[in-house]
Amino acid sequence: MARFMDVHSGMVGATEKDFRMAHEKDTAIEADEGVHFERSWLYPQTGKAFCLSTGPSKEAVLRVHERAGHPAAEVYEVPVEVS
Amino acid sequence: MARFMDVHSGMVGATEKDFRMAHEKDTAIEADEGVHFERSWLYPQTGKAFCLSTGPSKEAVLRVHERAGHPAAEVYEVPVEVS
């Protein structure tokens, strides 16, 4: 299982409620692809969003977002984490 | 206190050790600016890195990275988080 960060660019003006609903669409189907979305963040002014997930591949992460109706613009595997 | 995600683009080929050292440079001085770096992630192949932090302003976050020697290419306030 690998860790990924994906980036969305088009959620301009999305509210916290919109974002929560989008996240729920992802989490409702994520298990089909072996993906789990851990945390997601939104910058409403420009519609930039970041999602941290684990899963088997970039493609699996992208498929979940695609099927949920909000495809990601970019996805990066992030094997290194510090905290 | 607000939450921020910043993005670096030039850490190509950085190892986990390099990344940890960079993070330690940030955390050594972050208190000067009222910033705290919570978690950071690296995609070594293209040198893309993401840092999640809290702090008083974008400028404060950027100043810590600048002073630590690895300026961020982008920074976004992310007031909305879901998990």
Backbone of each chain as nested JSON, in Angstrom:
{
  "chains": [
    {"id": "A", "residues": [
      {"number": 1, "name": "MET", "atoms": {"N": [0.857, -1.19, 0.0], "CA": [0.0, 0.0, 0.0], "C": [0.897, 1.246, 0.0]}},
      {"number": 2, "name": "ALA", "atoms": {"N": [0.588, 2.18, -0.846], "CA": [1.389, 3.401, -0.946], "C": [0.563, 4.608, -0.518]}},
      {"number": 3, "name": "ARG", "atoms": {"N": [1.257, 5.717, -0.278], "CA": [0.563, 6.944, 0.125], "C": [0.59, 7.94, -1.044]}},
      {"number": 4, "name": "PHE", "atoms": {"N": [-0.486, 8.67, -1.203], "CA": [-0.617, 9.619, -2.31], "C": [-1.155, 10.96, -1.836]}},
      {"number": 5, "name": "MET", "atoms": {"N": [-0.738, 12.022, -2.551], "CA": [-1.353, 13.336, -2.386], "C": [-1.896, 13.72, -3.747]}},
      {"number": 6, "name": "ASP", "atoms": {"N": [-3.193, 14.005, -3.821], "CA": [-3.709, 14.498, -5.096], "C": [-4.215, 15.913, -4.936]}},
      {"number": 7, "name": "VAL", "atoms": {"N": [-4.28, 16.601, -6.064], "CA": [-4.582, 18.028, -6.073], "C": [-5.729, 18.288, -7.056]}},
      {"number": 8, "name": "HIS", "atoms": {"N": [-6.724, 19.013, -6.586], "CA": [-7.841, 19.444, -7.436], "C": [-7.707, 20.947, -7.633]}},
      {"number": 9, "name": "SER", "atoms": {"N": [-8.165, 21.432, -8.771], "CA": [-8.027, 22.862, -9.019], "C": [-9.326, 23.59, -9.316]}},
      {"number": 10, "name": "GLY", "atoms": {"N": [-10.432, 22.878, -9.435], "CA": [-11.632, 23.56, -9.915], "C": [-12.76, 23.773, -8.927]}},
      {"number": 11, "name": "MET", "atoms": {"N": [-12.498, 23.576, -7.618], "CA": [-13.618, 23.65, -6.662], "C": [-13.845, 25.085, -6.169]}},
      {"number": 12, "name": "VAL", "atoms": {"N": [-13.892, 26.025, -7.096], "CA": [-14.013, 27.449, -6.744], "C": [-15.34, 27.712, -6.039]}},
      {"number": 13, "name": "GLY", "atoms": {"N": [-15.255, 28.374, -4.896], "CA": [-16.464, 28.743, -4.169], "C": [-17.129, 27.604, -3.419]}},
      {"number": 14, "name": "ALA", "atoms": {"N": [-16.519, 26.423, -3.446], "CA": [-17.113, 25.302, -2.712], "C": [-17.173, 25.65, -1.222]}},
      {"number": 15, "name": "THR", "atoms": {"N": [-18.282, 25.299, -0.605], "CA": [-18.43, 25.531, 0.836], "C": [-17.907, 24.305, 1.585]}},
      {"number": 16, "name": "GLU", "atoms": {"N": [-17.839, 24.435, 2.897], "CA": [-17.435, 23.286, 3.713], "C": [-18.41, 22.128, 3.497]}},
      {"number": 17, "name": "LYS", "atoms": {"N": [-19.71, 22.447, 3.38], "CA": [-20.718, 21.407, 3.18], "C": [-20.517, 20.71, 1.823]}},
      {"number": 18, "name": "ASP", "atoms": {"N": [-20.278, 21.49, 0.767], "CA": [-20.019, 20.912, -0.566], "C": [-18.828, 19.957, -0.495]}},
      {"number": 19, "name": "PHE", "atoms": {"N": [-17.802, 20.417, 0.205], "CA": [-16.551, 19.654, 0.259], "C": [-16.773, 18.358, 1.036]}},
      {"number": 20, "name": "ARG", "atoms": {"N": [-17.529, 18.468, 2.11], "CA": [-17.821, 17.28, 2.91], "C": [-18.635, 16.274, 2.082]}},
      {"number": 21, "name": "MET", "atoms": {"N": [-19.584, 16.764, 1.281], "CA": [-20.384, 15.87, 0.441], "C": [-19.509, 15.191, -0.621]}},
      {"number": 22, "name": "ALA", "atoms": {"N": [-18.589, 15.947, -1.196], "CA": [-17.678, 15.376, -2.198], "C": [-16.829, 14.276, -1.553]}},
      {"number": 23, "name": "HIS", "atoms": {"N": [-16.351, 14.56, -0.347], "CA": [-15.527, 13.586, 0.381], "C": [-16.344, 12.324, 0.682]}},
      {"number": 24, "name": "GLU", "atoms": {"N": [-17.605, 12.515, 1.042], "CA": [-18.451, 11.346, 1.331], "C": [-18.686, 10.498, 0.088]}},
      {"number": 25, "name": "LYS", "atoms": {"N": [-18.771, 11.144, -1.082], "CA": [-18.894, 10.375, -2.332], "C": [-17.651, 9.516, -2.558]}},
      {"number": 26, "name": "ASP", "atoms": {"N": [-16.493, 10.085, -2.24], "CA": [-15.241, 9.306, -2.362], "C": [-15.227, 8.134, -1.391]}},
      {"number": 27, "name": "THR", "atoms": {"N": [-15.531, 8.424, -0.142], "CA": [-15.382, 7.37, 0.87], "C": [-16.439, 6.271, 0.694]}},
      {"number": 28, "name": "ALA", "atoms": {"N": [-17.559, 6.615, 0.043], "CA": [-18.601, 5.602, -0.198], "C": [-18.136, 4.527, -1.176]}},
      {"number": 29, "name": "ILE", "atoms": {"N": [-17.215, 4.881, -2.072], "CA": [-16.799, 3.921, -3.116], "C": [-15.327, 3.545, -3.044]}},
      {"number": 30, "name": "GLU", "atoms": {"N": [-14.568, 4.166, -2.14], "CA": [-13.115, 3.98, -2.124], "C": [-12.706, 2.511, -1.95]}},
      {"number": 31, "name": "ALA", "atoms": {"N": [-13.492, 1.761, -1.176], "CA": [-13.113, 0.366, -0.897], "C": [-13.097, -0.488, -2.165]}},
      {"number": 32, "name": "ASP", "atoms": {"N": [-13.924, -0.109, -3.151], "CA": [-13.933, -0.843, -4.434], "C": [-12.553, -0.859, -5.077]}},
      {"number": 33, "name": "GLU", "atoms": {"N": [-11.783, 0.206, -4.822], "CA": [-10.47, 0.353, -5.455], "C": [-9.325, 0.115, -4.467]}},
      {"number": 34, "name": "GLY", "atoms": {"N": [-9.668, -0.266, -3.243], "CA": [-8.623, -0.492, -2.234], "C": [-7.976, 0.796, -1.747]}},
      {"number": 35, "name": "VAL", "atoms": {"N": [-8.698, 1.909, -1.899], "CA": [-8.161, 3.236, -1.55], "C": [-8.791, 3.692, -0.233]}},
      {"number": 36, "name": "HIS", "atoms": {"N": [-8.052, 4.479, 0.539], "CA": [-8.662, 5.153, 1.694], "C": [-8.213, 6.615, 1.733]}},
      {"number": 37, "name": "PHE", "atoms": {"N": [-9.182, 7.509, 1.713], "CA": [-8.871, 8.94, 1.838], "C": [-8.798, 9.289, 3.314]}},
      {"number": 38, "name": "GLU", "atoms": {"N": [-7.611, 9.717, 3.728], "CA": [-7.365, 9.965, 5.15], "C": [-7.788, 11.365, 5.57]}},
      {"number": 39, "name": "ARG", "atoms": {"N": [-7.252, 12.381, 4.885], "CA": [-7.598, 13.774, 5.206], "C": [-7.61, 14.565, 3.902]}},
      {"number": 40, "name": "SER", "atoms": {"N": [-8.473, 15.571, 3.825], "CA": [-8.539, 16.436, 2.643], "C": [-8.701, 17.872, 3.094]}},
      {"number": 41, "name": "TRP", "atoms": {"N": [-8.14, 18.794, 2.292], "CA": [-8.134, 20.21, 2.643], "C": [-8.568, 21.04, 1.448]}},
      {"number": 42, "name": "LEU", "atoms": {"N": [-9.283, 22.125, 1.723], "CA": [-9.795, 22.992, 0.65], "C": [-9.432, 24.443, 0.899]}},
      {"number": 43, "name": "TYR", "atoms": {"N": [-9.002, 25.106, -0.175], "CA": [-8.802, 26.558, -0.201], "C": [-9.933, 27.106, -1.061]}},
      {"number": 44, "name": "PRO", "atoms": {"N": [-11.052, 27.555, -0.467], "CA": [-12.252, 27.853, -1.257], "C": [-12.075, 28.963, -2.294]}},
      {"number": 45, "name": "GLN", "atoms": {"N": [-11.254, 29.96, -1.98], "CA": [-11.139, 31.121, -2.873], "C": [-10.734, 30.748, -4.297]}},
      {"number": 46, "name": "THR", "atoms": {"N": [-9.777, 29.826, -4.426], "CA": [-9.352, 29.447, -5.783], "C": [-9.743, 28.015, -6.105]}},
      {"number": 47, "name": "GLY", "atoms": {"N": [-10.449, 27.359, -5.194], "CA": [-10.917, 26.009, -5.477], "C": [-9.821, 24.957, -5.495]}},
      {"number": 48, "name": "LYS", "atoms": {"N": [-8.701, 25.249, -4.824], "CA": [-7.611, 24.269, -4.737], "C": [-7.916, 23.31, -3.59]}},
      {"number": 49, "name": "ALA", "atoms": {"N": [-7.77, 22.023, -3.844], "CA": [-7.978, 21.047, -2.778], "C": [-6.879, 19.999, -2.828]}},
      {"number": 50, "name": "PHE", "atoms": {"N": [-6.559, 19.455, -1.671], "CA": [-5.519, 18.44, -1.514], "C": [-6.123, 17.261, -0.774]}},
      {"number": 51, "name": "CYS", "atoms": {"N": [-5.868, 16.042, -1.261], "CA": [-6.37, 14.841, -0.584], "C": [-5.202, 13.899, -0.318]}},
      {"number": 52, "name": "LEU", "atoms": {"N": [-5.075, 13.476, 0.916], "CA": [-4.058, 12.506, 1.323], "C": [-4.733, 11.14, 1.406]}},
      {"number": 53, "name": "SER", "atoms": {"N": [-4.161, 10.162, 0.721], "CA": [-4.799, 8.837, 0.693], "C": [-3.759, 7.73, 0.729]}},
      {"number": 54, "name": "THR", "atoms": {"N": [-4.234, 6.526, 0.974], "CA": [-3.424, 5.33, 0.762], "C": [-4.165, 4.466, -0.251]}},
      {"number": 55, "name": "GLY", "atoms": {"N": [-3.397, 3.69, -1.007], "CA": [-4.025, 2.837, -2.01], "C": [-2.98, 2.065, -2.781]}},
      {"number": 56, "name": "PRO", "atoms": {"N": [-3.437, 1.226, -3.722], "CA": [-2.508, 0.374, -4.456], "C": [-1.772, 1.092, -5.587]}},
      {"number": 57, "name": "SER", "atoms": {"N": [-2.336, 2.193, -6.113], "CA": [-1.715, 2.869, -7.272], "C": [-2.34, 4.253, -7.463]}},
      {"number": 58, "name": "LYS", "atoms": {"N": [-1.626, 5.094, -8.204], "CA": [-2.156, 6.41, -8.589], "C": [-3.469, 6.247, -9.332]}},
      {"number": 59, "name": "GLU", "atoms": {"N": [-3.488, 5.253, -10.222], "CA": [-4.669, 5.055, -11.079], "C": [-5.904, 4.753, -10.229]}},
      {"number": 60, "name": "ALA", "atoms": {"N": [-5.713, 3.959, -9.161], "CA": [-6.839, 3.616, -8.289], "C": [-7.382, 4.877, -7.605]}},
      {"number": 61, "name": "VAL", "atoms": {"N": [-6.478, 5.742, -7.14], "CA": [-6.895, 6.999, -6.496], "C": [-7.666, 7.861, -7.498]}},
      {"number": 62, "name": "LEU", "atoms": {"N": [-7.116, 7.977, -8.705], "CA": [-7.77, 8.796, -9.734], "C": [-9.141, 8.238, -10.103]}},
      {"number": 63, "name": "ARG", "atoms": {"N": [-9.245, 6.902, -10.155], "CA": [-10.534, 6.298, -10.506], "C": [-11.615, 6.632, -9.485]}},
      {"number": 64, "name": "VAL", "atoms": {"N": [-11.267, 6.614, -8.195], "CA": [-12.268, 6.946, -7.173], "C": [-12.785, 8.371, -7.388]}},
      {"number": 65, "name": "HIS", "atoms": {"N": [-11.874, 9.326, -7.541], "CA": [-12.301, 10.723, -7.733], "C": [-13.101, 10.89, -9.03]}},
      {"number": 66, "name": "GLU", "atoms": {"N": [-12.672, 10.198, -10.06], "CA": [-13.357, 10.261, -11.364], "C": [-14.795, 9.742, -11.222]}},
      {"number": 67, "name": "ARG", "atoms": {"N": [-14.928, 8.576, -10.607], "CA": [-16.257, 7.98, -10.436], "C": [-17.139, 8.82, -9.513]}},
      {"number": 68, "name": "ALA", "atoms": {"N": [-16.519, 9.519, -8.549], "CA": [-17.288, 10.358, -7.613], "C": [-17.673, 11.696, -8.245]}},
      {"number": 69, "name": "GLY", "atoms": {"N": [-17.166, 11.954, -9.46], "CA": [-17.583, 13.158, -10.182], "C": [-16.69, 14.377, -10.006]}},
      {"number": 70, "name": "HIS", "atoms": {"N": [-15.505, 14.19, -9.396], "CA": [-14.581, 15.327, -9.239], "C": [-13.155, 14.858, -9.486]}},
      {"number": 71, "name": "PRO", "atoms": {"N": [-12.825, 14.662, -10.783], "CA": [-11.488, 14.179, -11.129], "C": [-10.374, 15.087, -10.587]}},
      {"number": 72, "name": "ALA", "atoms": {"N": [-9.269, 14.472, -10.191], "CA": [-8.127, 15.24, -9.684], "C": [-7.244, 15.68, -10.849]}},
      {"number": 73, "name": "ALA", "atoms": {"N": [-6.684, 16.88, -10.726], "CA": [-5.803, 17.414, -11.769], "C": [-4.417, 16.766, -11.712]}},
      {"number": 74, "name": "GLU", "atoms": {"N": [-3.969, 16.429, -10.517], "CA": [-2.613, 15.887, -10.33], "C": [-2.655, 14.859, -9.214]}},
      {"number": 75, "name": "VAL", "atoms": {"N": [-1.771, 13.873, -9.283], "CA": [-1.615, 12.945, -8.165], "C": [-0.147, 12.556, -8.049]}},
      {"number": 76, "name": "TYR", "atoms": {"N": [0.366, 12.507, -6.834], "CA": [1.766, 12.209, -6.571], "C": [1.861, 11.114, -5.535]}},
      {"number": 77, "name": "GLU", "atoms": {"N": [2.719, 10.131, -5.791], "CA": [3.017, 9.184, -4.731], "C": [3.967, 9.883, -3.751]}},
      {"number": 78, "name": "VAL", "atoms": {"N": [3.688, 9.781, -2.454], "CA": [4.546, 10.467, -1.465], "C": [5.036, 9.43, -0.44]}},
      {"number": 79, "name": "PRO", "atoms": {"N": [6.065, 8.646, -0.845], "CA": [6.538, 7.574, 0.033], "C": [7.23, 8.073, 1.292]}},
      {"number": 80, "name": "VAL", "atoms": {"N": [7.694, 9.318, 1.281], "CA": [8.42, 9.844, 2.431], "C": [7.521, 10.816, 3.19]}},
      {"number": 81, "name": "GLU", "atoms": {"N": [7.403, 10.586, 4.491], "CA": [6.627, 11.507, 5.346], "C": [7.43, 11.824, 6.59]}},
      {"number": 82, "name": "VAL", "atoms": {"N": [7.424, 13.083, 6.987], "CA": [8.021, 13.457, 8.276], "C": [6.993, 14.239, 9.062]}},
      {"number": 83, "name": "SER", "atoms": {"N": [7.1, 14.156, 10.378], "CA": [6.191, 14.919, 11.241], "C": [6.889, 15.177, 12.565]}}
    ]},
    {"id": "B", "residues": [
      {"number": 1, "name": "MET", "atoms": {"N": [-5.272, 31.429, 14.472], "CA": [-4.31, 30.549, 13.801], "C": [-4.981, 29.881, 12.599]}},
      {"number": 2, "name": "ALA", "atoms": {"N": [-4.334, 29.886, 11.487], "CA": [-4.905, 29.29, 10.274], "C": [-4.065, 28.087, 9.848]}},
      {"number": 3, "name": "ARG", "atoms": {"N": [-4.653, 27.284, 8.956], "CA": [-3.945, 26.098, 8.447], "C": [-3.521, 26.35, 7.001]}},
      {"number": 4, "name": "PHE", "atoms": {"N": [-2.338, 25.85, 6.66], "CA": [-1.782, 26.071, 5.324], "C": [-1.225, 24.781, 4.737]}},
      {"number": 5, "name": "MET", "atoms": {"N": [-1.283, 24.706, 3.394], "CA": [-0.568, 23.655, 2.669], "C": [0.384, 24.374, 1.723]}},
      {"number": 6, "name": "ASP", "atoms": {"N": [1.663, 24.069, 1.828], "CA": [2.586, 24.654, 0.854], "C": [3.212, 23.556, 0.015]}},
      {"number": 7, "name": "VAL", "atoms": {"N": [3.676, 23.968, -1.161], "CA": [4.154, 23.029, -2.165], "C": [5.557, 23.458, -2.608]}},
      {"number": 8, "name": "HIS", "atoms": {"N": [6.462, 22.495, -2.604], "CA": [7.82, 22.714, -3.118], "C": [7.964, 21.924, -4.415]}},
      {"number": 9, "name": "SER", "atoms": {"N": [8.784, 22.425, -5.327], "CA": [8.894, 21.723, -6.603], "C": [10.312, 21.299, -6.961]}},
      {"number": 10, "name": "GLY", "atoms": {"N": [11.309, 21.692, -6.17], "CA": [12.682, 21.463, -6.634], "C": [13.499, 20.416, -5.893]}},
      {"number": 11, "name": "MET", "atoms": {"N": [12.853, 19.587, -5.05], "CA": [13.651, 18.667, -4.226], "C": [13.919, 17.342, -4.96]}},
      {"number": 12, "name": "VAL", "atoms": {"N": [14.348, 17.452, -6.213], "CA": [14.558, 16.261, -7.049], "C": [15.655, 15.371, -6.464]}},
      {"number": 13, "name": "GLY", "atoms": {"N": [15.351, 14.107, -6.313], "CA": [16.355, 13.154, -5.836], "C": [16.623, 13.215, -4.347]}},
      {"number": 14, "name": "ALA", "atoms": {"N": [15.888, 14.061, -3.625], "CA": [16.104, 14.14, -2.167], "C": [15.784, 12.79, -1.531]}},
      {"number": 15, "name": "THR", "atoms": {"N": [16.608, 12.389, -0.6], "CA": [16.367, 11.137, 0.12], "C": [15.507, 11.416, 1.354]}},
      {"number": 16, "name": "GLU", "atoms": {"N": [15.099, 10.359, 2.01], "CA": [14.337, 10.533, 3.246], "C": [15.177, 11.306, 4.27]}},
      {"number": 17, "name": "LYS", "atoms": {"N": [16.473, 11.0, 4.31], "CA": [17.364, 11.694, 5.262], "C": [17.453, 13.19, 4.937]}},
      {"number": 18, "name": "ASP", "atoms": {"N": [17.625, 13.517, 3.646], "CA": [17.677, 14.932, 3.23], "C": [16.404, 15.653, 3.66]}},
      {"number": 19, "name": "PHE", "atoms": {"N": [15.29, 14.963, 3.439], "CA": [13.988, 15.576, 3.702], "C": [13.799, 15.795, 5.198]}},
      {"number": 20, "name": "ARG", "atoms": {"N": [14.236, 14.808, 5.961], "CA": [14.141, 14.926, 7.42], "C": [15.002, 16.094, 7.918]}},
      {"number": 21, "name": "MET", "atoms": {"N": [16.196, 16.241, 7.335], "CA": [17.075, 17.354, 7.746], "C": [16.446, 18.701, 7.398]}},
      {"number": 22, "name": "ALA", "atoms": {"N": [15.824, 18.778, 6.218], "CA": [15.156, 20.027, 5.806], "C": [14.025, 20.353, 6.782]}},
      {"number": 23, "name": "HIS", "atoms": {"N": [13.279, 19.322, 7.157], "CA": [12.165, 19.508, 8.096], "C": [12.687, 19.968, 9.455]}},
      {"number": 24, "name": "GLU", "atoms": {"N": [13.821, 19.406, 9.87], "CA": [14.388, 19.814, 11.168], "C": [14.843, 21.278, 11.141]}},
      {"number": 25, "name": "LYS", "atoms": {"N": [15.331, 21.735, 9.978], "CA": [15.701, 23.163, 9.854], "C": [14.469, 24.046, 10.022]}},
      {"number": 26, "name": "ASP", "atoms": {"N": [13.353, 23.599, 9.465], "CA": [12.102, 24.354, 9.631], "C": [11.663, 24.374, 11.094]}},
      {"number": 27, "name": "THR", "atoms": {"N": [11.632, 23.201, 11.687], "CA": [11.066, 23.12, 13.046], "C": [11.974, 23.817, 14.062]}},
      {"number": 28, "name": "ALA", "atoms": {"N": [13.26, 23.936, 13.747], "CA": [14.183, 24.622, 14.661], "C": [13.873, 26.109, 14.767]}},
      {"number": 29, "name": "ILE", "atoms": {"N": [13.306, 26.69, 13.706], "CA": [13.073, 28.143, 13.702], "C": [11.593, 28.526, 13.618]}},
      {"number": 30, "name": "GLU", "atoms": {"N": [10.71, 27.546, 13.472], "CA": [9.302, 27.853, 13.213], "C": [8.657, 28.706, 14.304]}},
      {"number": 31, "name": "ALA", "atoms": {"N": [9.082, 28.5, 15.558], "CA": [8.467, 29.234, 16.675], "C": [8.698, 30.741, 16.555]}},
      {"number": 32, "name": "ASP", "atoms": {"N": [9.804, 31.139, 15.931], "CA": [10.077, 32.576, 15.723], "C": [8.939, 33.258, 14.975]}},
      {"number": 33, "name": "GLU", "atoms": {"N": [8.285, 32.488, 14.113], "CA": [7.236, 33.052, 13.25], "C": [5.843, 32.613, 13.695]}},
      {"number": 34, "name": "GLY", "atoms": {"N": [5.764, 31.879, 14.8], "CA": [4.465, 31.396, 15.275], "C": [3.879, 30.299, 14.414]}},
      {"number": 35, "name": "VAL", "atoms": {"N": [4.756, 29.604, 13.669], "CA": [4.332, 28.561, 12.724], "C": [4.622, 27.19, 13.328]}},
      {"number": 36, "name": "HIS", "atoms": {"N": [3.795, 26.192, 12.968], "CA": [4.144, 24.812, 13.309], "C": [3.894, 23.906, 12.109]}},
      {"number": 37, "name": "PHE", "atoms": {"N": [4.952, 23.214, 11.695], "CA": [4.814, 22.253, 10.594], "C": [4.376, 20.918, 11.179]}},
      {"number": 38, "name": "GLU", "atoms": {"N": [3.177, 20.5, 10.766], "CA": [2.577, 19.299, 11.35], "C": [3.058, 18.027, 10.649]}},
      {"number": 39, "name": "ARG", "atoms": {"N": [2.879, 17.967, 9.337], "CA": [3.296, 16.786, 8.562], "C": [3.776, 17.263, 7.196]}},
      {"number": 40, "name": "SER", "atoms": {"N": [4.764, 16.568, 6.638], "CA": [5.27, 16.903, 5.304], "C": [5.494, 15.624, 4.522]}},
      {"number": 41, "name": "TRP", "atoms": {"N": [5.313, 15.714, 3.203], "CA": [5.393, 14.536, 2.332], "C": [6.255, 14.855, 1.122]}},
      {"number": 42, "name": "LEU", "atoms": {"N": [6.994, 13.859, 0.651], "CA": [7.911, 14.05, -0.488], "C": [7.689, 12.98, -1.549]}},
      {"number": 43, "name": "TYR", "atoms": {"N": [7.672, 13.438, -2.802], "CA": [7.672, 12.56, -3.972], "C": [9.062, 12.71, -4.59]}},
      {"number": 44, "name": "PRO", "atoms": {"N": [10.019, 11.83, -4.245], "CA": [11.417, 12.076, -4.603], "C": [11.678, 12.173, -6.106]}},
      {"number": 45, "name": "GLN", "atoms": {"N": [10.943, 11.408, -6.912], "CA": [11.234, 11.357, -8.352], "C": [11.21, 12.733, -9.019]}},
      {"number": 46, "name": "THR", "atoms": {"N": [10.214, 13.559, -8.666], "CA": [10.141, 14.885, -9.291], "C": [10.407, 16.0, -8.283]}},
      {"number": 47, "name": "GLY", "atoms": {"N": [10.734, 15.628, -7.047], "CA": [11.07, 16.635, -6.057], "C": [9.902, 17.463, -5.573]}},
      {"number": 48, "name": "LYS", "atoms": {"N": [8.692, 16.922, -5.732], "CA": [7.496, 17.622, -5.26], "C": [7.332, 17.326, -3.771]}},
      {"number": 49, "name": "ALA", "atoms": {"N": [7.101, 18.36, -2.982], "CA": [6.872, 18.148, -1.552], "C": [5.699, 19.001, -1.099]}},
      {"number": 50, "name": "PHE", "atoms": {"N": [5.0, 18.509, -0.081], "CA": [3.834, 19.181, 0.483], "C": [4.049, 19.288, 1.987]}},
      {"number": 51, "name": "CYS", "atoms": {"N": [3.77, 20.467, 2.545], "CA": [3.896, 20.651, 3.996], "C": [2.594, 21.215, 4.542]}},
      {"number": 52, "name": "LEU", "atoms": {"N": [2.069, 20.564, 5.553], "CA": [0.859, 21.018, 6.244], "C": [1.294, 21.736, 7.51]}},
      {"number": 53, "name": "SER", "atoms": {"N": [0.807, 22.952, 7.687], "CA": [1.24, 23.725, 8.852], "C": [0.102, 24.55, 9.423]}},
      {"number": 54, "name": "THR", "atoms": {"N": [0.325, 25.076, 10.616], "CA": [-0.547, 26.106, 11.167], "C": [0.324, 27.332, 11.423]}},
      {"number": 55, "name": "GLY", "atoms": {"N": [-0.299, 28.501, 11.361], "CA": [0.471, 29.715, 11.59], "C": [-0.399, 30.932, 11.428]}},
      {"number": 56, "name": "PRO", "atoms": {"N": [0.188, 32.113, 11.648], "CA": [-0.609, 33.339, 11.596], "C": [-0.897, 33.839, 10.181]}},
      {"number": 57, "name": "SER", "atoms": {"N": [-0.072, 33.471, 9.197], "CA": [-0.246, 33.996, 7.833], "C": [0.582, 33.176, 6.847]}},
      {"number": 58, "name": "LYS", "atoms": {"N": [0.205, 33.294, 5.564], "CA": [0.999, 32.681, 4.491], "C": [2.445, 33.169, 4.549]}},
      {"number": 59, "name": "GLU", "atoms": {"N": [2.582, 34.485, 4.775], "CA": [3.907, 35.095, 4.76], "C": [4.805, 34.482, 5.831]}},
      {"number": 60, "name": "ALA", "atoms": {"N": [4.222, 34.198, 6.994], "CA": [5.004, 33.603, 8.086], "C": [5.496, 32.21, 7.688]}},
      {"number": 61, "name": "VAL", "atoms": {"N": [4.617, 31.427, 7.049], "CA": [5.005, 30.085, 6.6], "C": [6.136, 30.192, 5.576]}},
      {"number": 62, "name": "LEU", "atoms": {"N": [5.959, 31.104, 4.617], "CA": [6.979, 31.274, 3.572], "C": [8.312, 31.725, 4.16]}},
      {"number": 63, "name": "ARG", "atoms": {"N": [8.248, 32.594, 5.171], "CA": [9.497, 33.077, 5.786], "C": [10.27, 31.944, 6.438]}},
      {"number": 64, "name": "VAL", "atoms": {"N": [9.585, 31.015, 7.103], "CA": [10.305, 29.905, 7.743], "C": [11.043, 29.088, 6.683]}},
      {"number": 65, "name": "HIS", "atoms": {"N": [10.344, 28.713, 5.606], "CA": [10.991, 27.914, 4.554], "C": [12.132, 28.682, 3.889]}},
      {"number": 66, "name": "GLU", "atoms": {"N": [11.923, 29.979, 3.694], "CA": [12.945, 30.825, 3.067], "C": [14.208, 30.859, 3.946]}},
      {"number": 67, "name": "ARG", "atoms": {"N": [14.007, 31.112, 5.22], "CA": [15.15, 31.198, 6.152], "C": [15.836, 29.848, 6.3]}},
      {"number": 68, "name": "ALA", "atoms": {"N": [15.064, 28.749, 6.163], "CA": [15.644, 27.408, 6.304], "C": [16.369, 26.98, 5.028]}},
      {"number": 69, "name": "GLY", "atoms": {"N": [16.251, 27.801, 3.969], "CA": [17.016, 27.517, 2.747], "C": [16.279, 26.724, 1.688]}},
      {"number": 70, "name": "HIS", "atoms": {"N": [14.975, 26.529, 1.861], "CA": [14.211, 25.815, 0.823], "C": [12.855, 26.493, 0.631]}},
      {"number": 71, "name": "PRO", "atoms": {"N": [12.869, 27.639, -0.073], "CA": [11.631, 28.386, -0.286], "C": [10.553, 27.545, -0.962]}},
      {"number": 72, "name": "ALA", "atoms": {"N": [9.297, 27.783, -0.574], "CA": [8.164, 27.062, -1.171], "C": [7.721, 27.785, -2.438]}},
      {"number": 73, "name": "ALA", "atoms": {"N": [7.312, 27.004, -3.447], "CA": [6.835, 27.575, -4.705], "C": [5.425, 28.137, -4.561]}},
      {"number": 74, "name": "GLU", "atoms": {"N": [4.613, 27.49, -3.729], "CA": [3.205, 27.885, -3.581], "C": [2.796, 27.683, -2.13]}},
      {"number": 75, "name": "VAL", "atoms": {"N": [1.85, 28.499, -1.666], "CA": [1.262, 28.258, -0.347], "C": [-0.222, 28.615, -0.409]}},
      {"number": 76, "name": "TYR", "atoms": {"N": [-1.055, 27.782, 0.201], "CA": [-2.504, 27.967, 0.187], "C": [-3.025, 27.901, 1.608]}},
      {"number": 77, "name": "GLU", "atoms": {"N": [-3.902, 28.831, 1.963], "CA": [-4.607, 28.675, 3.233], "C": [-5.689, 27.615, 3.003]}},
      {"number": 78, "name": "VAL", "atoms": {"N": [-5.81, 26.651, 3.908], "CA": [-6.809, 25.583, 3.745], "C": [-7.693, 25.539, 5.004]}},
      {"number": 79, "name": "PRO", "atoms": {"N": [-8.676, 26.47, 5.058], "CA": [-9.512, 26.563, 6.262], "C": [-10.453, 25.381, 6.432]}},
      {"number": 80, "name": "VAL", "atoms": {"N": [-10.729, 24.652, 5.34], "CA": [-11.67, 23.538, 5.41], "C": [-10.894, 22.222, 5.376]}},
      {"number": 81, "name": "GLU", "atoms": {"N": [-11.169, 21.364, 6.358], "CA": [-10.553, 20.035, 6.381], "C": [-11.626, 18.997, 6.645]}},
      {"number": 82, "name": "VAL", "atoms": {"N": [-11.568, 17.887, 5.928], "CA": [-12.445, 16.752, 6.238], "C": [-11.586, 15.512, 6.413]}},
      {"number": 83, "name": "SER", "atoms": {"N": [-12.079, 14.589, 7.214], "CA": [-11.344, 13.33, 7.409], "C": [-12.343, 12.252, 7.777]}}
    ]}
  ]
}
